Amino acid sequence: MTFTEYLKQLTAGFTPILGDLKAEDYLPLDLSVSNKGLAKVDLTSPQAMQDYIQQQLQSSDKRVAVGGYLEKRNLYRRSEHFSKQTIEDRDIHIGLDLWASAYTAVFSPLAGEVHSFQNNTNFGDYGPTIILKHSINEVEFYTLYGHLSLASIEDLKVGKHVAAGQKIAELGEAEVNGDYAPHLHFQLIKDIEQKTGDYPGVCSIENLDFYRKNCPDPNLLLKITSLSSSQRLKQ
């Protein structure tokens, strides 16, 4: 069984991760470089991004916008954090973004334990971040939750058990979440590479093959039916 096949069979159907939302509440959102509608949006402004996303939700009568796995984005060009570590810019998103109101509850889709957590304070970074470790059927892997509220990590302890469906955090405001419109960055990680409290959520084209395999599509777990299950690079 491949790791992808293993992940698919862990959840039987739609698996909630935000608030009281249902599968039909999700709107697929394209923030890739191919979305010409973003040319009119100030990507350096969290409020402008929030207004754009809210307009998309209202016009579609949905409650949360979702997408971004393997999207090539211009969004990260505002921050040196995504260009200082590699010759090529890191602009390919390797997690799933779920855009909702600040302080929306975040739930773990699976049982696990707290592997690590920290506040990643670089401009454009995750802000408060939690990483859970999962050991199911003798297979270990990790899930990362970024752009949380500060309260989400205040009394957390490494090794704390987390039940499937348990609330683990809340979404943070732009002032603490890395300067983004409120959203959850959710990511699967096969090999954590001895990192703690942080793991790349964006990669360059030169490293895409590795990260595509090490960080598979999070929708394999969540099974949000309105999202395509394909793992193609949007550019």
N, C-alpha and C positions, 0 to 999 in steps of 0.2 A: 504494500500500500504506500503510495506517495504521500508526502506531507500535505499536499493539497487535498487529496482524497480523505486523509485522516481528519483534516479540519472540517470538511463538508459534513461528515457524519456525526460531528459533536453536537449539532443542533438540528432539530427536526423541521423547524420552520422559522418564521419571523421571530427574532429574539430582541426584545426591547433593551435599549441602552440609555435612552433619555426620557425622563419624566413619565407621563402617562400616555405617551404617543403610540399610535397604532400604525400599521404598515401603510395605510392609505393616507396618513398625514405627511408623508415624505415627498418632497419635490426634488428630482435630480437637478443639480446645478452645475453648469459648465463654467469654470473659471480659467480655462486654458487660454493660451495665446491665440487660438483660432476663434474665440468668441469676440466678434467685432463690436458687440454692444458694450464691452468693457472699455473701449476707447474713450467713452464719454464719462467714465468714472475715475475719480481721483484715488488711485490705488494706495497712495500714501496716507489716506485719511480713514481711520476706522469708522468714523461716522458716515462717510460717504459710502463705504462698503456695506455698512449696516442698512443704510437707506436703500441701496440697490437690492440687497437680498430681501428686505421687507417688501419692496415693490413686487418682486417676483413671487413671493409667498401670497400676498394679497390678491394678485391677479389670477392666481391659480387656486385660491381657497385652500392652501396647505399651511402646515404649522412649523415645519422644519425643512431646511434645505440640506441636501446631502450630495456628496460626490468628491472627486478630486484624486482618486487613486490613479497613479501614473500620468497625471496631468502635467504638462509643461506650462509653467506659469510665469508671468511677468511680475507677479506680486512681490517676489523676494528681492527684486533689484533695488529696493529702497534701503536694504540693510547690508552692511559689509559682512555680517555674520555668515552670509551664504556665498561669499566669494573669496574670503581670506584664507581658506584652508585647502584650496585646490586651484589648479591652473584654469579649469573650466568652471563656470558658475554652476552652483547647485540650484537648479530650478525645476526639477522633476519631483513631484510630490508622491511619497511612497506610503501614505496613510489614507484614511478616509476622514473627511471633514463633515461634521454635522452642525449646521448653523442654527442656533436657537437663542432664546433670551438669556441674559446673564442670570445666574443662580438657578438655572434649570438643573434638576437632579440628574446625576450620572450613576448608572448601575453597572455592575460587572456581569457580563453575559455568562460567565462560567465560574465555578468554584476555584479558589486559588489562595495565594497568600501574598502579602506585600513583600516584594523583592527589594524595592528602593523608592526613594522620593526625594525631590529637591525643588527649589525655586530657581529656574534657569532665567536669569535676569538680563541677558543680552537683548538689545533692541531687536525685535522681530523673532525672538526665541519662544520657547514654550510657556514661560512663566512657571507657575506651580505645576508640577508633573508627578504622576504616580505610575510606577511599573509593577504589575502583578506577575507572579510566576504561577504557571499551571502545570500540574503533573497528572495526566489522565491516561490510563491504559499504558503506563510505563513510558510515556512520551512527555518530554518537558518543552515548554515554549513560554512566551511572554506576551503580555498585552500592555500597551502604553497609552496613557490618558494625559493629554496636554492641554494647556490654556485654562487651567482650573482656577478656582478662587483660593486666596491665601488660607482661608479657614479649612480648606480641604486637606491640607497637610500639617495643620497645627499640632494635633495630638496623635498623629499616626506613628506606628511602630513597625519596624521591619519584622517580618515573620507573622504578623497578624493574619489570622484566617479570615477569608472572605467567602461568603456563600454565593452560589449562583443567584442572580437577581437582587443582590444586596446593594443598597446605596453606598457608594464609596466617595462621592465628591459632588461638587456643584461647578457650573461654568463660571468663569471669572469675567470681570469687566476689562475693558481695554487698558485701564490704568495698571493692571497687574498681570495681564495674560500675554504680554509680549507686544502689546499695541495692535491688537486685531479686533474686529467686530467679534462679539461673543460666539464662541463655537467650541466644539470638542474635536481635537485631533486624536483619532483612534487608530492604533497601529498594531499589527501582529509582527512578532519577532521570533524567529527560530533560534538563532544564536545571538545572545546578548553581548558577546565579545568582551566580557568582564567589565562592561560599563555599568554605572549605577546612577539612577536618577535622571538619566538622559540617554538618548539614542537618536542618530540622525533621522529626521522625518522628511528630508529633501536630499536628493542626490544629483550628481552631474551625469551627463549622458555616458561618460567614460566608465562610470561605476554602476550603471543601470542593471547590467546582467546579474551582478552579485546581489544587489538589493531587491530586485524583482523576486529572486529565489528565497532570500532570507526574510523578506517582508511580504508575504503573499497578500492577496486581496482580502481586506477585512470583511467584505460582504460574504465571504465563504462561511463566516459565523453568523452574521446578522441576518442575512437572507432578506434584505429589503427588496421586494419584488420589482419595484419601479426602476431599480438600477440594473444596468447591463452587467452580466457576469463576466464579460470579456475583460482581458487584461491588456488591451492595446494601449499604446502610448498616444495620448491626445496632443497634437502639436499643429 
